[in-house]
Amino acid sequence: RLNNNMPKEALADLEQAADLRGKPDAVILQNRARAREINGLYSGADRDYTVAISMTSNDVAPFWLRSAMVKFQNGDLIGALDLARRVDVRFGEAPEVRAALAALLMAKGDSIGARRKYLEIPDRQRENFVNDEYLKKTVAWPPAMIDSLAKITNAVGEN
């Protein structure tokens, strides 16, 4: 249901799955965190992502980037940057990782580093990151990330 544009139903299903499981399960936590995030419940999403990461802490996974974005939405820039940098080490070639790290660097006040990281994204792929529909629907970034990214795209003349 999460992939079928039914976020409220997906969250209810995942809450029930967590209850039935009876103990923390990393996969359920990751999916419930994503469902909470899509439903705008960022504090709950952060808690679920944090527990899921603690259960898999030696193996950086793509969902860590989602966790970083949620932390930033909740005002934890330092925690967000820490996670995003770890994801960047493992998945640094991915355009979404580069864009997210650029947005976080911009929020930190490192506009030069943010521009540099953003411009590492190939031109054709960068087009996605000035497209509101892509950011809000396809990759579903939290509002604070979209706002920070807009500052970079404006700074490099792409918005």
DSSP file with accessible surface (Angstrom, degrees, kcal/mol):
  #  RESIDUE AA STRUCTURE BP1 BP2  ACC     N-H-->O    O-->H-N    N-H-->O    O-->H-N    TCO  KAPPA ALPHA  PHI   PSI    X-CA   Y-CA   Z-CA
    1    1 A R    > >       0   0  133      0, 0.0     5,-1.9     0, 0.0     3,-0.7   0.000 360.0 360.0 360.0 -26.5    0.0    0.0    0.0
    2    2 A L  G > 5 +     0   0   35      1,-0.2     3,-0.6     3,-0.2     6,-0.0   0.878 360.0  42.4 -64.1 -35.5    2.9    2.3    0.6
    3    3 A N  G 3 5S+     0   0  157      1,-0.2    -1,-0.2     2,-0.1     0, 0.0   0.471 106.7  64.1 -88.9  -2.9    3.8    2.1   -3.1
    4    4 A N  G < 5S-     0   0  115     -3,-0.7    -1,-0.2     2,-0.1    -2,-0.1  -0.034 118.3-100.8-109.8  26.7    0.2    2.4   -4.2
    5    5 A N  T < 5S+     0   0  147     -3,-0.6    -3,-0.2     1,-0.1    -2,-0.1   0.872  90.6 119.0  58.4  39.9   -0.4    5.9   -2.9
    6    6 A M     >< +     0   0   65     -5,-1.9     4,-2.4     1,-0.1     5,-0.2  -0.524  26.2 156.9-128.1  63.2   -2.2    4.6    0.2
    7    7 A P  H  > S+     0   0   30      0, 0.0     4,-2.4     0, 0.0     5,-0.2   0.856  70.5  51.4 -65.3 -35.7    0.1    6.0    3.0
    8    8 A K  H  > S+     0   0  149      2,-0.2     4,-2.2     1,-0.2     5,-0.1   0.930 113.6  44.8 -67.4 -42.4   -2.5    6.0    5.8
    9    9 A E  H  > S+     0   0   82      2,-0.2     4,-2.5     1,-0.2    -1,-0.2   0.893 111.9  53.2 -67.0 -38.7   -3.5    2.4    5.1
   10   10 A A  H  X S+     0   0    5     -4,-2.4     4,-2.6     2,-0.2    -2,-0.2   0.922 108.6  50.0 -62.2 -42.7    0.2    1.4    4.8
   11   11 A L  H  X S+     0   0   21     -4,-2.4     4,-2.5     1,-0.2    -2,-0.2   0.928 110.0  49.9 -62.9 -43.2    0.9    2.9    8.2
   12   12 A A  H  X S+     0   0   58     -4,-2.2     4,-2.3     1,-0.2    -1,-0.2   0.922 111.6  49.2 -61.1 -42.9   -2.0    1.1    9.8
   13   13 A D  H  X S+     0   0   63     -4,-2.5     4,-2.5     1,-0.2    -1,-0.2   0.908 112.7  47.1 -60.9 -43.4   -0.7   -2.2    8.3
   14   14 A L  H  X S+     0   0   28     -4,-2.6     4,-2.3     2,-0.2    -2,-0.2   0.846 108.9  53.7 -72.6 -31.5    2.8   -1.6    9.5
   15   15 A E  H  X S+     0   0   56     -4,-2.5     4,-2.2     2,-0.2    -1,-0.2   0.934 111.8  46.4 -63.2 -43.6    1.6   -0.7   13.0
   16   16 A Q  H  X S+     0   0  114     -4,-2.3     4,-2.8     1,-0.2    -2,-0.2   0.907 110.5  52.5 -65.6 -41.1   -0.3   -4.0   13.1
   17   17 A A  H  X S+     0   0   33     -4,-2.5     4,-2.4     1,-0.2    -1,-0.2   0.911 109.5  49.5 -60.8 -42.0    2.8   -5.9   11.7
   18   18 A A  H  X S+     0   0   22     -4,-2.3     4,-1.7     2,-0.2    -1,-0.2   0.911 112.1  48.2 -64.4 -40.6    4.9   -4.4   14.5
   19   19 A D  H  < S+     0   0  125     -4,-2.2    -2,-0.2     1,-0.2    -1,-0.2   0.921 113.0  47.3 -64.7 -44.0    2.4   -5.4   17.1
   20   20 A L  H  < S+     0   0  137     -4,-2.8    -2,-0.2     1,-0.2    -1,-0.2   0.863 108.6  55.1 -66.5 -36.1    2.1   -8.9   15.7
   21   21 A R  H  < S-     0   0  118     -4,-2.4    -1,-0.2    -5,-0.2    -2,-0.2   0.870  88.5-159.2 -65.1 -39.4    5.9   -9.3   15.6
   22   22 A G     <  +     0   0   66     -4,-1.7    -1,-0.1    -5,-0.2    -3,-0.1   0.277  63.9  55.3  81.4 -15.7    6.1   -8.4   19.2
   23   23 A K  S    S-     0   0  130     -5,-0.2    -2,-0.0     0, 0.0    -1,-0.0  -0.973 102.3 -74.2-143.8 158.3    9.8   -7.4   19.1
   24   24 A P        -     0   0   83      0, 0.0     2,-0.4     0, 0.0    -6,-0.0  -0.262  44.3-171.9 -58.3 135.5   11.7   -4.9   17.0
   25   25 A D     >  -     0   0   40      1,-0.1     4,-2.9    -3,-0.0     5,-0.2  -0.995  20.4-143.4-130.4 123.7   12.3   -6.0   13.4
   26   26 A A  H  > S+     0   0   17     -2,-0.4     4,-2.5     1,-0.2     5,-0.2   0.868  99.5  48.5 -58.3 -41.1   14.6   -3.8   11.2
   27   27 A V  H  > S+     0   0   86      2,-0.2     4,-2.3     1,-0.2    -1,-0.2   0.933 113.4  46.1 -68.1 -44.6   12.6   -4.3    8.0
   28   28 A I  H  > S+     0   0   28      1,-0.2     4,-3.1     2,-0.2     5,-0.3   0.934 113.4  50.8 -62.6 -42.5    9.2   -3.4    9.7
   29   29 A L  H  X S+     0   0   13     -4,-2.9     4,-2.7     1,-0.2    -2,-0.2   0.916 109.8  49.6 -62.3 -42.9   10.8   -0.4   11.4
   30   30 A Q  H  X S+     0   0   49     -4,-2.5     4,-2.1    -5,-0.2    -1,-0.2   0.933 115.5  43.0 -60.8 -46.5   12.3    0.8    8.1
   31   31 A N  H  X S+     0   0   71     -4,-2.3     4,-2.4     2,-0.2    -2,-0.2   0.894 114.4  49.4 -69.8 -39.2    9.0    0.5    6.3
   32   32 A R  H  X S+     0   0   34     -4,-3.1     4,-3.0    -5,-0.2     5,-0.2   0.910 109.6  53.1 -66.8 -37.5    7.0    2.0    9.2
   33   33 A A  H  X S+     0   0    0     -4,-2.7     4,-2.8    -5,-0.3    -2,-0.2   0.932 109.8  48.1 -60.4 -44.1    9.4    4.9    9.4
   34   34 A R  H  X S+     0   0   52     -4,-2.1     4,-2.7     2,-0.2    -1,-0.2   0.916 112.0  49.2 -63.3 -42.9    8.9    5.5    5.7
   35   35 A A  H  X S+     0   0    0     -4,-2.4     4,-1.8     2,-0.2    -2,-0.2   0.921 112.4  47.9 -62.9 -42.4    5.1    5.4    6.1
   36   36 A R  H  <>S+     0   0   33     -4,-3.0     5,-3.1     2,-0.2    -2,-0.2   0.913 111.2  51.8 -63.6 -42.0    5.2    7.7    9.0
   37   37 A E  H ><5S+     0   0    4     -4,-2.8     3,-1.9    -5,-0.2    -2,-0.2   0.943 109.2  48.6 -59.4 -48.0    7.5   10.1    7.0
   38   38 A I  H 3<5S+     0   0   67     -4,-2.7    -1,-0.2     1,-0.3    -2,-0.2   0.842 110.3  52.8 -63.6 -30.4    5.1   10.1    4.1
   39   39 A N  T 3<5S-     0   0   35     -4,-1.8    -1,-0.3    -5,-0.2    -2,-0.2   0.386 120.9-110.1 -85.7   4.3    2.2   10.8    6.5
   40   40 A G  T < 5S+     0   0   38     -3,-1.9     2,-1.3     1,-0.2    -3,-0.2   0.617  78.0 132.8  80.1  13.6    4.2   13.8    7.9
   41   41 A L     >< +     0   0   88     -5,-3.1     4,-2.1     1,-0.2     5,-0.2  -0.574  22.6 162.6 -96.4  71.8    4.8   12.1   11.3
   42   42 A Y  H  >  +     0   0   46     -2,-1.3     4,-2.6     1,-0.2    -1,-0.2   0.828  65.8  54.8 -69.2 -33.8    8.5   13.0   11.3
   43   43 A S  H  > S+     0   0   75      2,-0.2     4,-2.1    -3,-0.2    -1,-0.2   0.943 112.3  43.8 -65.9 -44.8    9.2   12.4   15.1
   44   44 A G  H  > S+     0   0    7      2,-0.2     4,-2.3     1,-0.2    -2,-0.2   0.891 112.8  52.8 -65.4 -38.1    7.9    8.9   14.9
   45   45 A A  H  X S+     0   0    0     -4,-2.1     4,-3.0     2,-0.2     5,-0.3   0.927 107.7  51.9 -62.5 -42.6    9.7    8.3   11.7
   46   46 A D  H  X S+     0   0   31     -4,-2.6     4,-2.6     1,-0.2    -2,-0.2   0.927 109.2  49.7 -61.4 -43.8   13.0    9.4   13.3
   47   47 A R  H  X S+     0   0  149     -4,-2.1     4,-2.2     2,-0.2    -1,-0.2   0.935 113.5  45.7 -60.6 -46.6   12.5    7.0   16.2
   48   48 A D  H  X S+     0   0    8     -4,-2.3     4,-2.6     1,-0.2    -2,-0.2   0.923 113.7  48.2 -64.9 -44.6   11.9    4.1   13.9
   49   49 A Y  H  X S+     0   0    3     -4,-3.0     4,-2.8     2,-0.2     5,-0.2   0.925 110.4  52.9 -60.6 -42.4   14.8    4.9   11.6
   50   50 A T  H  X S+     0   0   61     -4,-2.6     4,-2.2    -5,-0.3    -2,-0.2   0.927 111.7  44.4 -62.1 -43.8   17.1    5.3   14.6
   51   51 A V  H  X S+     0   0   57     -4,-2.2     4,-1.6     2,-0.2    -1,-0.2   0.932 113.3  51.1 -66.8 -42.9   16.2    1.9   16.0
   52   52 A A  H  X S+     0   0    0     -4,-2.6     4,-0.7     1,-0.2    -2,-0.2   0.916 111.2  48.5 -60.8 -41.1   16.4    0.3   12.6
   53   53 A I  H >< S+     0   0   19     -4,-2.8     3,-1.2     1,-0.2    -1,-0.2   0.916 107.5  54.9 -65.8 -39.9   19.9    1.8   12.0
   54   54 A S  H >< S+     0   0   78     -4,-2.2     3,-0.6     1,-0.3    -1,-0.2   0.818 106.6  52.3 -64.6 -26.1   21.0    0.6   15.5
   55   55 A M  H 3< S+     0   0   86     -4,-1.6    -1,-0.3     1,-0.2    -2,-0.2   0.651 123.6  27.9 -81.3 -16.6   20.0   -2.9   14.5
   56   56 A T  T X< S+     0   0   40     -3,-1.2     3,-2.3    -4,-0.7    -1,-0.2  -0.073  78.3 140.8-131.7  33.4   22.1   -2.7   11.3
   57   57 A S  T <   +     0   0   53     -3,-0.6     3,-0.1     1,-0.3    -3,-0.1   0.640  68.2  53.6 -63.6 -18.7   24.8   -0.2   12.3
   58   58 A N  T 3  S+     0   0  161      1,-0.2     2,-0.5    -4,-0.1    -1,-0.3   0.482 102.7  62.6 -91.4  -2.6   27.7   -1.9   10.6
   59   59 A D  S <  S-     0   0   96     -3,-2.3    -1,-0.2    -6,-0.2     2,-0.1  -0.838  77.5-146.9-128.4  93.6   26.0   -2.0    7.2
   60   60 A V        -     0   0   21     -2,-0.5    -3,-0.1    -3,-0.1    -2,-0.0  -0.379  24.5-173.6 -60.2 131.0   25.2    1.4    5.7
   61   61 A A    >   -     0   0   21     -2,-0.1     3,-2.0     1,-0.1     4,-0.4  -0.879  38.0-107.1-127.4 158.6   22.0    1.1    3.7
   62   62 A P  T >> S+     0   0   88      0, 0.0     3,-1.9     0, 0.0     4,-0.7   0.828 113.1  68.1 -56.6 -30.9   20.1    3.5    1.4
   63   63 A F  H 3> S+     0   0   23      1,-0.3     4,-2.0     2,-0.2     5,-0.1   0.733  83.1  75.1 -66.1 -14.6   17.4    4.1    4.0
   64   64 A W  H <> S+     0   0    0     -3,-2.0     4,-2.3     1,-0.2    -1,-0.3   0.837  90.1  57.3 -63.1 -31.3   20.0    5.9    6.1
   65   65 A L  H <> S+     0   0    9     -3,-1.9     4,-2.3    -4,-0.4    -1,-0.2   0.908 104.1  51.2 -65.3 -40.5   19.6    8.8    3.7
   66   66 A R  H  X S+     0   0   27     -4,-0.7     4,-2.3     1,-0.2    -2,-0.2   0.920 109.2  51.6 -59.9 -42.9   15.9    8.9    4.5
   67   67 A S  H  X S+     0   0    0     -4,-2.0     4,-2.7     1,-0.2    -2,-0.2   0.916 107.5  52.2 -60.8 -41.8   16.7    9.0    8.1
   68   68 A A  H  X S+     0   0    0     -4,-2.3     4,-2.3     1,-0.2    -1,-0.2   0.919 109.5  49.4 -60.7 -42.5   19.1   11.9    7.6
   69   69 A M  H  X S+     0   0    0     -4,-2.3     4,-2.4     1,-0.2    -1,-0.2   0.891 110.9  49.4 -66.1 -37.8   16.4   13.9    5.8
   70   70 A V  H  X S+     0   0    0     -4,-2.3     4,-2.0     2,-0.2    -1,-0.2   0.915 108.9  52.8 -66.7 -42.2   14.0   13.2    8.6
   71   71 A K  H  <>S+     0   0   26     -4,-2.7     5,-2.9     1,-0.2    -2,-0.2   0.931 110.2  48.4 -58.3 -43.1   16.5   14.3   11.2
   72   72 A F  H ><5S+     0   0   31     -4,-2.3     3,-1.9     1,-0.2    -2,-0.2   0.924 108.1  53.7 -63.6 -42.6   17.0   17.5    9.3
   73   73 A Q  H 3<5S+     0   0   55     -4,-2.4    -1,-0.2     1,-0.3    -2,-0.2   0.873 108.8  50.9 -58.0 -34.7   13.2   18.1    9.1
   74   74 A N  T 3<5S-     0   0   64     -4,-2.0    -1,-0.3    -5,-0.1    -2,-0.2   0.400 126.5-101.9 -84.9   1.0   13.2   17.7   12.8
   75   75 A G  T < 5S+     0   0   66     -3,-1.9     2,-1.1    -4,-0.2    -3,-0.2   0.542  83.0 127.8  94.5   7.4   15.9   20.3   13.3
   76   76 A D     >< +     0   0   64     -5,-2.9     4,-2.2     1,-0.2     5,-0.2  -0.634  20.7 161.1 -98.9  77.5   18.9   17.9   13.9
   77   77 A L  H  > S+     0   0   40     -2,-1.1     4,-2.9     2,-0.2     5,-0.2   0.904  73.0  52.1 -65.1 -40.4   21.4   19.2   11.3
   78   78 A I  H  > S+     0   0  129     -3,-0.2     4,-2.4     1,-0.2    -1,-0.2   0.944 112.3  44.8 -63.8 -47.2   24.4   17.6   13.0
   79   79 A G  H  > S+     0   0   15      1,-0.2     4,-2.1     2,-0.2    -1,-0.2   0.896 113.8  51.4 -62.9 -38.6   22.7   14.1   13.1
   80   80 A A  H  X S+     0   0    0     -4,-2.2     4,-2.8     1,-0.2    -2,-0.2   0.934 110.8  47.0 -64.9 -45.8   21.5   14.5    9.6
   81   81 A L  H  X S+     0   0    4     -4,-2.9     4,-2.6     2,-0.2     5,-0.2   0.902 109.5  54.6 -63.8 -40.4   25.0   15.4    8.3
   82   82 A D  H  X S+     0   0   90     -4,-2.4     4,-1.6    -5,-0.2    -1,-0.2   0.951 113.8  40.4 -58.4 -49.8   26.6   12.6   10.2
   83   83 A L  H  X S+     0   0   11     -4,-2.1     4,-2.4     1,-0.2     5,-0.2   0.928 114.3  52.4 -65.6 -44.8   24.3   10.0    8.6
   84   84 A A  H  X S+     0   0    0     -4,-2.8     4,-2.7     1,-0.2    -1,-0.2   0.887 107.8  51.9 -61.8 -38.4   24.4   11.6    5.1
   85   85 A R  H  X S+     0   0  106     -4,-2.6     4,-1.8     2,-0.2    -1,-0.2   0.885 108.9  50.5 -65.5 -37.7   28.2   11.6    5.1
   86   86 A R  H  X S+     0   0   99     -4,-1.6     4,-1.3    -5,-0.2    -2,-0.2   0.907 112.1  47.3 -66.5 -38.8   28.2    7.9    6.0
   87   87 A V  H  X S+     0   0    1     -4,-2.4     4,-3.8     1,-0.2    -2,-0.2   0.907 108.2  56.5 -66.7 -38.5   25.8    7.2    3.1
   88   88 A D  H  X S+     0   0   35     -4,-2.7     4,-0.9     1,-0.2    -2,-0.2   0.877 102.7  54.8 -61.4 -37.5   28.0    9.4    0.8
   89   89 A V  H  < S+     0   0  131     -4,-1.8    -1,-0.2     1,-0.2    -2,-0.2   0.913 120.0  31.8 -62.2 -39.3   31.0    7.2    1.6
   90   90 A R  H  < S+     0   0  134     -4,-1.3    -2,-0.2     1,-0.2    -1,-0.2   0.847 137.7  19.9 -87.8 -39.3   29.1    4.1    0.5
   91   91 A F  H >< S+     0   0   59     -4,-3.8     3,-1.9    -5,-0.2     6,-0.2  -0.133  75.6 139.6-125.1  37.3   26.8    5.4   -2.2
   92   92 A G  T 3<  +     0   0   16     -4,-0.9    -1,-0.1     1,-0.3    -4,-0.1   0.657  66.1  61.7 -63.1 -17.9   28.5    8.7   -3.2
   93   93 A E  T 3  S+     0   0  151     -3,-0.1    -1,-0.3    -5,-0.1    -5,-0.1   0.658  78.5 104.5 -82.4 -14.6   27.8    8.2   -6.9
   94   94 A A    <>  -     0   0   38     -3,-1.9     4,-2.2     1,-0.1     3,-0.3  -0.497  69.7-140.6 -72.3 128.3   24.0    8.3   -6.5
   95   95 A P  H  > S+     0   0   32      0, 0.0     4,-2.7     0, 0.0     5,-0.2   0.878 101.0  54.1 -56.9 -39.0   22.5   11.6   -7.6
   96   96 A E  H  > S+     0   0   52      1,-0.2     4,-2.6     2,-0.2     5,-0.2   0.890 107.8  50.3 -65.8 -35.9   20.0   11.7   -4.7
   97   97 A V  H  > S+     0   0    9     -3,-0.3     4,-2.7    -6,-0.2     5,-0.3   0.939 112.0  47.4 -65.0 -45.5   22.9   11.2   -2.2
   98   98 A R  H  X S+     0   0   25     -4,-2.2     4,-2.4     1,-0.2    -2,-0.2   0.923 113.9  47.2 -61.9 -44.1   24.8   14.1   -3.7
   99   99 A A  H  X S+     0   0    0     -4,-2.7     4,-2.4     2,-0.2    -1,-0.2   0.914 113.1  48.4 -65.4 -42.9   21.8   16.4   -3.8
  100  100 A A  H  X S+     0   0    0     -4,-2.6     4,-2.3     2,-0.2    -2,-0.2   0.934 112.5  47.6 -64.5 -44.9   20.8   15.6   -0.2
  101  101 A L  H  X S+     0   0    7     -4,-2.7     4,-2.8     1,-0.2     5,-0.2   0.915 111.0  52.5 -63.9 -38.5   24.3   16.2    1.1
  102  102 A A  H  X S+     0   0    0     -4,-2.4     4,-2.4    -5,-0.3    -1,-0.2   0.926 108.8  50.0 -60.4 -44.4   24.5   19.4   -0.9
  103  103 A A  H  X S+     0   0    0     -4,-2.4     4,-2.1     1,-0.2    -1,-0.2   0.904 112.2  47.5 -62.5 -39.6   21.2   20.6    0.7
  104  104 A L  H  X S+     0   0    0     -4,-2.3     4,-1.8     2,-0.2    -2,-0.2   0.895 110.6  51.1 -69.9 -39.0   22.6   19.7    4.2
  105  105 A L  H  X>S+     0   0   16     -4,-2.8     5,-2.5     2,-0.2     4,-0.8   0.900 109.3  51.7 -63.4 -39.1   25.8   21.5    3.5
  106  106 A M  H ><5S+     0   0   30     -4,-2.4     3,-1.0     1,-0.2    -2,-0.2   0.925 108.3  50.9 -63.0 -42.8   23.9   24.6    2.4
  107  107 A A  H 3<5S+     0   0   39     -4,-2.1    -1,-0.2     1,-0.3    -2,-0.2   0.849 106.6  55.1 -64.4 -30.9   21.9   24.5    5.6
  108  108 A K  H 3<5S-     0   0  109     -4,-1.8    -1,-0.3    -5,-0.1    -2,-0.2   0.677 123.2-107.4 -73.8 -17.6   25.1   24.3    7.6
  109  109 A G  T <<5S+     0   0   61     -3,-1.0     2,-1.3    -4,-0.8     3,-0.2   0.491  82.6 126.8 102.7   6.0   26.3   27.5    5.8
  110  110 A D     >< +     0   0   61     -5,-2.5     4,-2.5     1,-0.2     5,-0.2  -0.610  23.4 162.3 -94.9  75.0   28.9   25.8    3.6
  111  111 A S  H  > S+     0   0   46     -2,-1.3     4,-2.5     1,-0.2    -1,-0.2   0.859  72.4  52.4 -67.1 -32.6   27.6   27.3    0.3
  112  112 A I  H  > S+     0   0  113     -3,-0.2     4,-2.5     2,-0.2    -1,-0.2   0.954 113.0  43.6 -68.1 -46.9   30.8   26.5   -1.6
  113  113 A G  H  > S+     0   0    6      1,-0.2     4,-2.6     2,-0.2     5,-0.2   0.888 113.6  52.8 -62.7 -38.3   30.8   22.9   -0.5
  114  114 A A  H  X S+     0   0    0     -4,-2.5     4,-2.7     2,-0.2    -2,-0.2   0.934 110.9  45.6 -64.2 -45.7   27.1   22.6   -1.2
  115  115 A R  H  X S+     0   0  108     -4,-2.5     4,-2.8     2,-0.2    -2,-0.2   0.922 112.6  51.3 -62.3 -45.5   27.5   24.0   -4.8
  116  116 A R  H  X S+     0   0  157     -4,-2.5     4,-0.6     2,-0.2    -2,-0.2   0.939 113.1  44.5 -58.0 -47.5   30.5   21.7   -5.4
  117  117 A K  H >< S+     0   0   28     -4,-2.6     3,-1.0     1,-0.2     4,-0.4   0.927 114.1  49.9 -64.8 -43.0   28.6   18.6   -4.2
  118  118 A Y  H >< S+     0   0    0     -4,-2.7     3,-1.7     1,-0.3    -1,-0.2   0.916 107.0  54.1 -63.2 -41.1   25.5   19.6   -6.2
  119  119 A L  H 3< S+     0   0   85     -4,-2.8    -1,-0.3     1,-0.3    -2,-0.2   0.598  91.4  74.6 -75.1  -6.3   27.5   20.2   -9.4
  120  120 A E  T << S+     0   0   80     -3,-1.0    -1,-0.3    -4,-0.6    -2,-0.2   0.685  77.1  94.5 -71.6 -18.8   28.9   16.7   -9.1
  121  121 A I  S <  S-     0   0    1     -3,-1.7     5,-0.1    -4,-0.4   -27,-0.1  -0.601  93.3-105.6 -74.6 130.0   25.5   15.5  -10.3
  122  122 A P    >>  -     0   0   64      0, 0.0     4,-2.3     0, 0.0     3,-0.5  -0.230  31.3-112.3 -55.9 145.7   25.4   15.0  -14.1
  123  123 A D  H 3> S+     0   0  108      1,-0.3     4,-1.1     2,-0.2    -2,-0.1   0.862 113.7  49.2 -48.8 -50.8   23.5   17.7  -15.9
  124  124 A R  H 34 S+     0   0  193      1,-0.2     4,-0.4     2,-0.2     3,-0.3   0.874 113.6  46.5 -62.7 -37.4   20.6   15.6  -17.1
  125  125 A Q  H X> S+     0   0   81     -3,-0.5     3,-1.3     1,-0.2     4,-0.5   0.819 102.5  64.2 -75.3 -28.9   20.1   14.1  -13.7
  126  126 A R  H >< S+     0   0   23     -4,-2.3     3,-1.2     1,-0.3     4,-0.3   0.807  86.8  73.4 -63.0 -26.7   20.3   17.5  -12.0
  127  127 A E  G >< S+     0   0  110     -4,-1.1     3,-1.2    -3,-0.3    -1,-0.3   0.835  89.4  59.9 -56.1 -33.6   17.1   18.5  -13.9
  128  128 A N  G X4 S+     0   0   62     -3,-1.3     3,-1.4    -4,-0.4     7,-0.3   0.852  96.2  60.9 -61.5 -34.6   15.2   16.2  -11.6
  129  129 A F  G << S+     0   0    3     -3,-1.2    -1,-0.2    -4,-0.5    -2,-0.2   0.434 102.9  49.1 -83.5   3.9   16.2   18.3   -8.5
  130  130 A V  G <  S+     0   0   46     -3,-1.2     2,-0.7    -4,-0.3    -1,-0.3   0.289  90.7  96.8-112.1   5.2   14.6   21.5   -9.8
  131  131 A N    <>  -     0   0   75     -3,-1.4     4,-2.3    -4,-0.2     5,-0.2  -0.848  60.3-160.2 -99.1 110.1   11.4   19.7  -10.5
  132  132 A D  H  > S+     0   0   93     -2,-0.7     4,-2.9     1,-0.2     5,-0.3   0.872  91.7  54.5 -57.8 -40.2    8.9   20.1   -7.7
  133  133 A E  H  >>S+     0   0  129      1,-0.2     4,-2.8     2,-0.2     5,-1.2   0.921 109.2  47.9 -61.4 -43.6    6.8   17.1   -8.7
  134  134 A Y  I  4>S+     0   0   46      3,-0.2     5,-2.7     1,-0.2     6,-0.6   0.944 116.0  43.6 -60.8 -47.5    9.9   14.9   -8.7
  135  135 A L  I  <5S+     0   0    5     -4,-2.3     6,-3.0    -7,-0.3    -2,-0.2   0.885 122.7  36.2 -69.0 -37.2   11.0   16.1   -5.2
  136  136 A K  I  <5S+     0   0  122     -4,-2.9    -2,-0.2     4,-0.2    -1,-0.2   0.828 133.8  18.1 -86.8 -33.8    7.5   16.0   -3.7
  137  137 A K  I  <5S+     0   0  152     -4,-2.8    -3,-0.2    -5,-0.3    -2,-0.1   0.852 125.6  40.6-106.3 -50.8    6.1   12.9   -5.3
  138  138 A T  I   <S+     0   0   97     -5,-1.2    -3,-0.2    -4,-0.2    -4,-0.1   0.975 137.0  12.5 -71.3 -55.6    8.8   10.7   -6.8
  139  139 A V  S   <S-     0   0   13     -5,-2.7    -4,-0.2     2,-0.0    -1,-0.2   0.602  92.3-146.6 -97.7 -11.3   11.5   10.9   -4.1
  140  140 A A        -     0   0   22     -6,-0.6    -4,-0.2    -7,-0.2    -5,-0.1   0.907  21.3-170.3  49.6  58.3    9.1   12.5   -1.5
  141  141 A W        -     0   0    9     -6,-3.0    -1,-0.1     1,-0.1   -75,-0.0  -0.481  28.0-102.8 -74.9 147.3   11.7   14.7    0.2
  142  142 A P    >>  -     0   0    0      0, 0.0     4,-1.9     0, 0.0     3,-0.7  -0.326  35.6-108.1 -64.2 152.8   10.6   16.4    3.5
  143  143 A P  H 3> S+     0   0   64      0, 0.0     4,-2.6     0, 0.0     5,-0.2   0.850 116.6  55.9 -54.2 -40.4    9.8   20.2    3.1
  144  144 A A  H 3> S+     0   0   24      1,-0.2     4,-2.1     2,-0.2     5,-0.2   0.882 107.9  49.3 -63.6 -35.6   13.0   21.4    4.8
  145  145 A M  H <> S+     0   0    0     -3,-0.7     4,-2.6     2,-0.2    -1,-0.2   0.913 110.8  49.7 -68.3 -42.3   15.2   19.4    2.4
  146  146 A I  H  X S+     0   0   16     -4,-1.9     4,-2.2     1,-0.2    -2,-0.2   0.924 111.2  49.8 -62.9 -42.2   13.3   20.8   -0.6
  147  147 A D  H  X S+     0   0  104     -4,-2.6     4,-1.2     1,-0.2    -1,-0.2   0.918 112.5  46.3 -63.4 -42.9   13.7   24.4    0.8
  148  148 A S  H  X S+     0   0    4     -4,-2.1     4,-1.1     1,-0.2     3,-0.4   0.910 111.6  51.4 -67.5 -40.4   17.4   23.9    1.4
  149  149 A L  H  X S+     0   0    0     -4,-2.6     4,-2.6     1,-0.2     3,-0.4   0.886 103.0  60.2 -63.6 -36.8   18.0   22.4   -2.1
  150  150 A A  H  X S+     0   0   29     -4,-2.2     4,-2.3     1,-0.2    -1,-0.2   0.855  99.1  57.5 -60.8 -32.9   16.1   25.3   -3.7
  151  151 A K  H  X S+     0   0  131     -4,-1.2     4,-1.9    -3,-0.4    -1,-0.2   0.885 109.4  45.1 -65.0 -36.3   18.8   27.7   -2.2
  152  152 A I  H  X S+     0   0    0     -4,-1.1     4,-2.2    -3,-0.4    -2,-0.2   0.940 111.5  50.1 -72.0 -47.3   21.5   25.7   -4.1
  153  153 A T  H  <>S+     0   0    2     -4,-2.6     5,-3.3     1,-0.2     6,-0.8   0.876 113.0  48.5 -62.5 -34.8   19.6   25.5   -7.4
  154  154 A N  H ><5S+     0   0   97     -4,-2.3     3,-1.2    -5,-0.2    -1,-0.2   0.918 109.3  53.1 -66.0 -42.6   19.1   29.2   -7.2
  155  155 A A  H 3<5S+     0   0   38     -4,-1.9    -2,-0.2     1,-0.3    -1,-0.2   0.837 113.1  42.6 -64.3 -31.9   22.7   29.8   -6.4
  156  156 A V  T 3<5S-     0   0   39     -4,-2.2    -1,-0.3    -5,-0.1    -2,-0.2   0.388 117.3-112.4 -96.6   4.6   23.9   27.9   -9.4
  157  157 A G  T < 5S+     0   0   67     -3,-1.2    -3,-0.2    -4,-0.2    -2,-0.1   0.774  83.8 116.1  76.3  30.2   21.2   29.4  -11.6
  158  158 A E      <       0   0   60     -5,-3.3    -4,-0.2    -6,-0.2    -5,-0.1   0.356 360.0 360.0-110.6   4.0   19.1   26.3  -12.2
  159  159 A N              0   0  112     -6,-0.8   -28,-0.0    -5,-0.1   -29,-0.0  -0.833 360.0 360.0-113.1 360.0   15.9   27.3  -10.6
